[in-house]
Amino acid sequence: MFHKEDNEGKMSSHRTELYASIPRTCLPIVYHPDYNITFMGLEKLHPFDAGKWGKVIHFLKEEEFITDGNIVEALEATEEDLLVVHTKRYLNRLKWSLVVAKITEIPPVLFLPNFLVQRKVLRPLRTQTGGTIMAGKLAVDRGWAINVGGGFHHCSSDRGGGFCAYADISLAIKFLFERVEGISRATIIDLDAHQGNGHERDFLDDKRVYIMDMYNRYIYPGDGYAKRAIKRKVELDWGTEDSEYLQKVELHSEGSLNEVQPDIIVYNAGTDILDGDPLGGLSISPQGIVKRDEVVFRAARRRGIPILMVTSGGYQKTTARIIADSILNLHQQGLIGAEALEGEGSSSLVTNMMCSSGSAGSTSTTV
C-alpha cells in the first residue's frame, strides 16, 4: 500500500527510460511485438489468447488507422522500474518457475529452467508493463493513450495471480504521482469481468486513488479484503446482457467522475465480458463492448480528463477484432485521433525512427 502524499518522490526517483520524450508525430498507442507469448505451444494450455495483442495491431493496420511508423514502441520495465511498486522479495520469487507456473496458471512452466521462463513468459509481461507506464505519461501529454496490452489487475506489490505477474496499473499511477507535476489524484475504472483485486490491495488506504469496479460477483478472485478499497462497487449476476450492462456503465462512470474529479483516469477495458467467454460469465455482445468503451471515453473527454486505456482480460479468438473495432470507433466518434500526424510533413521512415524505442523490427517471442 502507498501512503506518500508529498512530492518527495519527485526528488528521489530513479532514472528510467520509460518517460523518454515521444515526438508529436507518434500516436499515443503503445505496443511491441514482444508482447506476444508463444513458446512450444505451452501458452495454449491457458484460455488466454497470448497472441491477441499482435492481432489487434494487424487489424488496425488493415484499416489503415496505424502503421509501424506512427505508434509508440514499448520498452521493457527494468527491475528498478518494477521496484517502484513491487517488493524485492516478490521479484525474487519470480525466479522460481513453480511460482510463475502458479501465477500464469500454466502448470508445465514449473518444469522449465527459469532463464527460459524469464525470457519467454516474463519478459513479454514486463514489456507490456513498461508499455502501460509509458502510456500513462502519454495520456497526460496528449489527453488519451492506449496500451494495446497490460491491465494485469490481479497483481499487487507482493503477489501475483490470474495470469498477472506485474502490477502495471499501480506502477503507472505511482510513476505519475512521483514524476509528473499536477497529477495527485487518479480514478481507476475497472470494467474487466473479474474484480481488480491487485490495484485494490495496492491502494487500499490511499485517498488519492478512487476505484470503480464492475465485475461478475460469482467468479475469481472473490477477494473480500481488497473490496474495501472500492469506492464504487457494481456487482453483476451471471449472464448480464447489453441493456442492463451499458446502463450501469454510464450511470456509474458518470457518477464516479462527478464524485471525484481526478487528474488521470486508468481504464481497464477487459473484453472477457463477451458472451461465451469461458471465464467471464457475462453475455455482452461485440457491439456492447464497443459502446462501453465509447461511453467511458466520452465521459473522460467531455470533462477534459486524460485517460489511459489498457486491454486486460479477454479469452476468445474474436477478442482482438473487437478491441480493434472499438479503437476504430473511438476514432470515428472523434474521441481519439491522428490530429498530431496531420500537417507534420514527416516521412514514414523518419517517423518510424522517432517512434521506435530501441529495437525496431524485433519479432514475436517464439522458440
C-alpha positions as CSV (number, residue, x, y, z in Angstrom):
1,M,0.0,0.0,0.0
2,F,1.2,3.5,-0.8
3,H,0.8,6.5,1.5
4,K,3.3,9.0,0.3
5,E,1.3,12.2,-0.1
6,D,4.1,14.7,-0.7
7,N,6.5,15.4,-3.6
8,E,9.5,13.7,-2.0
9,G,9.3,11.0,-4.7
10,K,9.8,13.6,-7.4
11,M,13.1,14.5,-5.9
12,S,14.4,10.9,-5.4
13,S,13.0,9.0,-8.4
14,H,15.4,6.5,-10.1
15,R,16.5,7.1,-13.7
16,T,14.1,5.4,-16.2
17,E,13.9,5.2,-19.9
18,L,10.1,4.8,-19.8
19,Y,9.4,8.6,-19.6
20,A,11.6,9.4,-22.6
21,S,10.2,12.2,-24.8
22,I,7.9,10.9,-27.6
23,P,7.5,13.1,-30.8
24,R,4.1,14.5,-31.6
25,T,4.3,12.6,-34.9
26,C,3.6,9.4,-33.0
27,L,0.0,8.4,-32.0
28,P,-0.2,7.6,-28.2
29,I,-0.8,3.9,-28.9
30,V,1.8,1.7,-27.3
31,Y,2.8,-1.8,-28.5
32,H,5.8,-4.1,-29.1
33,P,5.9,-7.4,-31.0
34,D,7.4,-8.9,-27.8
35,Y,4.0,-8.6,-26.1
36,N,3.0,-11.9,-27.7
37,I,3.8,-15.1,-25.9
38,T,4.5,-18.3,-28.0
39,F,6.7,-21.0,-26.6
40,M,6.4,-24.6,-27.8
41,G,2.6,-24.4,-27.5
42,L,2.6,-24.1,-23.7
43,E,0.6,-20.9,-24.0
44,K,-2.2,-22.9,-25.5
45,L,-2.7,-24.6,-22.0
46,H,-4.3,-21.3,-20.7
47,P,-7.5,-20.0,-22.2
48,F,-5.9,-16.6,-22.7
49,D,-5.1,-15.8,-26.3
50,A,-1.4,-15.0,-25.7
51,G,-1.0,-13.5,-29.2
52,K,-4.1,-11.3,-29.2
53,W,-2.1,-8.0,-29.0
54,G,-0.4,-8.5,-32.3
55,K,-3.7,-9.4,-33.9
56,V,-5.2,-6.1,-32.7
57,I,-2.3,-4.2,-34.4
58,H,-2.7,-6.3,-37.5
59,F,-6.4,-5.3,-37.8
60,L,-5.6,-1.6,-37.1
61,K,-3.0,-1.7,-39.9
62,E,-5.5,-3.4,-42.3
63,E,-7.9,-0.5,-41.7
64,E,-5.0,2.0,-42.3
65,F,-5.5,3.6,-38.9
66,I,-1.9,2.9,-37.9
67,T,1.4,2.0,-39.4
68,D,4.6,0.5,-37.9
69,G,6.0,4.0,-38.0
70,N,3.3,6.1,-36.1
71,I,2.8,4.1,-32.9
72,V,5.0,4.1,-29.9
73,E,7.2,1.1,-29.3
74,A,7.1,-0.1,-25.7
75,L,10.2,-0.7,-23.6
76,E,10.6,-3.5,-21.1
77,A,10.3,-2.3,-17.5
78,T,13.6,-2.8,-15.6
79,E,13.9,-4.2,-12.1
80,E,14.4,-0.6,-10.8
81,D,11.1,0.4,-12.5
82,L,9.3,-2.5,-11.0
83,L,10.6,-1.8,-7.5
84,V,8.6,1.5,-7.6
85,V,5.7,-0.8,-6.5
86,H,6.9,-4.3,-6.1
87,T,8.9,-5.7,-3.2
88,K,12.3,-7.1,-3.8
89,R,11.1,-10.4,-2.1
90,Y,8.3,-10.7,-4.7
91,L,10.5,-10.1,-7.7
92,N,13.0,-12.7,-6.3
93,R,10.2,-15.2,-6.0
94,L,9.6,-14.9,-9.8
95,K,13.0,-16.5,-10.2
96,W,11.3,-19.8,-9.3
97,S,9.5,-21.4,-12.2
98,L,6.9,-23.0,-9.8
99,V,5.8,-19.5,-8.7
100,V,5.4,-18.4,-12.3
101,A,3.5,-21.5,-13.2
102,K,1.0,-20.8,-10.4
103,I,0.6,-17.1,-11.4
104,T,0.2,-17.8,-15.1
105,E,-1.9,-20.9,-14.5
106,I,0.2,-22.9,-16.9
107,P,1.4,-25.9,-14.8
108,P,4.1,-27.2,-17.2
109,V,6.0,-24.0,-16.8
110,L,7.3,-25.3,-13.5
111,F,9.4,-27.8,-15.4
112,L,11.2,-25.1,-17.4
113,P,14.6,-23.6,-16.5
114,N,13.9,-20.2,-15.0
115,F,16.1,-18.4,-17.6
116,L,13.6,-19.6,-20.3
117,V,10.7,-18.6,-18.1
118,Q,12.2,-15.1,-17.7
119,R,12.8,-14.8,-21.5
120,K,9.7,-16.3,-22.9
121,V,7.0,-15.7,-20.4
122,L,8.0,-12.8,-18.0
123,R,9.8,-10.6,-20.5
124,P,6.7,-10.1,-22.6
125,L,4.7,-9.3,-19.4
126,R,7.5,-6.8,-18.4
127,T,7.3,-5.2,-21.8
128,Q,3.6,-4.8,-21.6
129,T,4.1,-3.3,-18.1
130,G,6.6,-0.8,-19.5
131,G,4.0,0.0,-22.1
132,T,1.4,0.8,-19.5
133,I,3.8,3.1,-17.7
134,M,4.8,4.9,-20.9
135,A,1.1,5.2,-21.9
136,G,0.4,6.9,-18.5
137,K,2.8,9.7,-19.4
138,L,1.5,9.9,-22.9
139,A,-2.1,10.2,-21.7
140,V,-1.2,13.2,-19.6
141,D,0.7,14.8,-22.5
142,R,-1.9,14.1,-25.2
143,G,-5.2,13.7,-23.4
144,W,-5.5,9.9,-24.2
145,A,-3.4,6.9,-24.7
146,I,-3.9,3.2,-25.3
147,N,-1.6,0.4,-24.3
148,V,-2.6,-2.5,-26.6
149,G,-1.5,-4.8,-23.8
150,G,-1.4,-4.6,-20.0
151,G,-4.2,-4.4,-17.5
152,F,-2.7,-7.0,-15.1
153,H,-5.2,-6.1,-12.4
154,H,-4.8,-9.2,-10.2
155,C,-1.2,-8.4,-9.3
156,S,-0.3,-6.3,-6.3
157,S,3.0,-5.2,-4.9
158,D,3.8,-8.6,-3.2
159,R,1.7,-11.2,-5.0
160,G,0.6,-12.2,-8.5
161,G,-2.2,-14.4,-9.8
162,G,-4.7,-14.8,-12.7
163,F,-2.0,-14.5,-15.4
164,C,-0.9,-11.2,-13.8
165,A,2.8,-11.2,-12.8
166,Y,3.4,-7.4,-12.6
167,A,1.2,-4.6,-11.2
168,D,1.2,-2.4,-14.3
169,I,-1.8,-0.3,-13.3
170,S,-0.4,0.5,-9.8
171,L,3.0,1.2,-11.4
172,A,1.6,3.7,-14.0
173,I,-0.2,5.6,-11.3
174,K,2.7,5.6,-8.9
175,F,5.1,6.8,-11.6
176,L,2.7,9.7,-12.4
177,F,2.3,10.7,-8.8
178,E,6.1,10.7,-8.3
179,R,7.2,12.2,-11.6
180,V,4.5,14.5,-13.1
181,E,3.6,17.8,-11.5
182,G,-0.1,18.3,-11.2
183,I,-1.0,14.6,-11.0
184,S,-2.1,13.9,-7.5
185,R,-5.5,12.1,-7.9
186,A,-6.3,9.1,-10.0
187,T,-9.5,7.2,-10.8
188,I,-9.4,3.6,-11.9
189,I,-12.5,2.4,-13.9
190,D,-12.1,-1.3,-14.0
191,L,-14.6,-3.0,-16.3
192,D,-13.0,-6.4,-16.8
193,A,-15.3,-9.2,-15.8
194,H,-13.2,-10.0,-12.8
195,Q,-12.6,-8.0,-9.6
196,G,-9.4,-6.0,-9.8
197,N,-8.0,-7.1,-6.5
198,G,-4.4,-6.3,-7.3
199,H,-4.6,-2.5,-7.6
200,E,-7.2,-2.5,-4.9
201,R,-4.8,-4.0,-2.4
202,D,-2.1,-1.6,-3.5
203,F,-4.3,1.5,-3.0
204,L,-6.4,0.2,-0.1
205,D,-5.6,3.2,2.2
206,D,-4.6,5.7,-0.4
207,K,-7.1,8.6,-0.6
208,R,-5.6,9.8,-3.8
209,V,-7.0,6.9,-5.8
210,Y,-10.7,6.4,-6.4
211,I,-11.6,2.9,-7.7
212,M,-14.8,1.9,-9.5
213,D,-15.0,-1.8,-10.2
214,M,-17.8,-3.6,-12.0
215,Y,-17.5,-7.3,-12.2
216,N,-19.2,-10.7,-12.1
217,R,-19.8,-11.2,-8.3
218,Y,-19.5,-15.0,-8.6
219,I,-16.1,-15.6,-10.2
220,Y,-12.4,-15.3,-9.4
221,P,-10.9,-13.7,-7.3
222,G,-13.7,-13.0,-4.7
223,D,-11.2,-11.0,-2.7
224,G,-13.2,-9.6,0.2
225,Y,-10.2,-7.8,1.8
226,A,-9.4,-6.0,-1.5
227,K,-13.1,-4.9,-1.9
228,R,-12.6,-2.5,1.0
229,A,-10.7,-0.3,-1.5
230,I,-13.5,0.0,-4.0
231,K,-15.3,3.4,-3.7
232,R,-18.0,2.4,-6.3
233,K,-18.7,-1.3,-6.4
234,V,-21.0,-2.7,-9.0
235,E,-21.5,-6.5,-8.7
236,L,-23.1,-8.2,-11.7
237,D,-25.0,-11.5,-12.0
238,W,-24.4,-14.4,-14.3
239,G,-25.4,-13.7,-17.9
240,T,-25.9,-9.9,-17.6
241,E,-26.7,-8.5,-21.1
242,D,-26.1,-5.3,-23.0
243,S,-29.1,-3.2,-21.9
244,E,-28.6,-3.6,-18.2
245,Y,-24.8,-3.6,-18.5
246,L,-24.5,-0.4,-20.6
247,Q,-27.0,1.5,-18.4
248,K,-24.8,0.6,-15.3
249,V,-21.6,1.6,-17.1
250,E,-22.9,5.0,-18.0
251,L,-24.6,5.6,-14.6
252,H,-21.5,4.6,-12.5
253,S,-18.8,6.1,-14.8
254,E,-20.6,9.4,-14.7
255,G,-21.2,9.1,-11.0
256,S,-17.6,8.3,-10.2
257,L,-16.3,11.2,-12.2
258,N,-18.9,13.6,-10.7
259,E,-18.0,12.4,-7.2
260,V,-14.2,13.0,-7.6
261,Q,-12.6,14.9,-10.4
262,P,-9.2,13.1,-11.0
263,D,-6.1,14.2,-12.8
264,I,-5.9,10.9,-14.7
265,I,-8.3,8.0,-15.5
266,V,-6.9,4.5,-15.8
267,Y,-9.5,2.5,-17.8
268,N,-9.1,-1.3,-17.5
269,A,-11.1,-2.4,-20.6
270,G,-11.2,-6.1,-20.3
271,T,-13.2,-7.9,-23.1
272,D,-13.8,-11.1,-21.0
273,I,-17.4,-9.7,-20.6
274,L,-18.1,-11.0,-24.1
275,D,-20.9,-13.5,-24.4
276,G,-19.4,-17.0,-24.4
277,D,-16.2,-16.1,-22.6
278,P,-15.1,-19.3,-20.7
279,L,-14.2,-17.3,-17.6
280,G,-16.2,-14.1,-17.5
281,G,-19.7,-15.5,-17.3
282,L,-21.4,-12.4,-18.7
283,S,-23.3,-12.0,-22.0
284,I,-22.2,-8.8,-23.6
285,S,-22.2,-8.5,-27.4
286,P,-19.3,-7.2,-29.5
287,Q,-21.4,-4.1,-30.2
288,G,-21.9,-3.7,-26.5
289,I,-18.2,-3.8,-25.8
290,V,-17.6,-1.1,-28.5
291,K,-20.3,1.1,-27.0
292,R,-19.0,0.5,-23.4
293,D,-15.6,1.9,-24.4
294,E,-17.2,4.9,-26.2
295,V,-19.2,5.7,-23.0
296,V,-16.1,5.7,-20.8
297,F,-14.0,7.8,-23.3
298,R,-16.9,10.2,-23.8
299,A,-17.2,10.8,-20.1
300,A,-13.5,11.4,-19.8
301,R,-13.1,13.6,-22.9
302,R,-16.1,15.8,-22.0
303,R,-14.5,16.6,-18.7
304,G,-11.1,17.1,-20.2
305,I,-9.6,14.4,-18.0
306,P,-6.6,12.4,-19.5
307,I,-7.5,8.7,-20.0
308,L,-5.2,5.7,-20.2
309,M,-6.8,2.5,-21.6
310,V,-5.3,-1.0,-21.1
311,T,-6.9,-4.1,-22.7
312,S,-6.7,-6.6,-19.8
313,G,-8.7,-9.9,-19.9
314,G,-10.4,-11.4,-22.9
315,Y,-10.2,-15.1,-23.7
316,Q,-11.8,-15.8,-27.1
317,K,-10.3,-15.7,-30.5
318,T,-12.7,-12.9,-31.6
319,T,-11.4,-10.6,-28.8
320,A,-8.7,-9.0,-30.9
321,R,-11.1,-8.0,-33.7
322,I,-13.5,-6.4,-31.1
323,I,-10.7,-4.4,-29.5
324,A,-9.6,-3.1,-32.9
325,D,-13.2,-2.3,-33.8
326,S,-13.6,-0.4,-30.5
327,I,-10.4,1.7,-31.2
328,L,-11.6,2.4,-34.7
329,N,-15.0,3.5,-33.3
330,L,-13.3,5.8,-30.8
331,H,-11.6,7.4,-33.7
332,Q,-14.7,7.7,-35.8
333,Q,-16.5,9.3,-32.9
334,G,-13.7,11.9,-32.6
335,L,-12.7,10.7,-29.1
336,I,-9.2,9.8,-30.2
337,G,-7.4,10.8,-33.3
338,A,-4.4,11.3,-35.5
339,E,-4.5,15.1,-35.3
340,A,-0.9,15.2,-34.3
341,L,0.1,13.5,-37.6
342,E,-1.6,16.0,-39.8
343,G,0.5,18.7,-41.4
344,E,3.7,17.4,-39.9
345,G,5.3,16.6,-43.3
346,S,7.5,13.8,-41.8
347,S,8.4,10.9,-43.9
348,S,7.3,7.4,-42.6
349,L,11.0,6.5,-42.3
350,V,11.8,9.4,-40.0
351,T,8.6,8.9,-38.0
352,N,9.5,5.2,-37.6
353,M,12.9,6.1,-36.3
354,M,11.5,8.5,-33.8
355,C,8.6,6.4,-32.5
356,S,10.8,3.3,-32.1
357,S,12.1,3.0,-28.6
358,G,15.2,1.0,-29.4
359,S,14.5,-2.4,-31.0
360,A,12.6,-1.8,-34.2
361,G,11.8,-4.9,-36.2
362,S,12.0,-7.4,-33.4
363,T,9.7,-10.3,-33.8
364,S,7.3,-12.2,-31.5
365,T,8.6,-14.1,-28.5
366,T,9.0,-17.6,-30.2
367,V,11.1,-20.7,-30.0
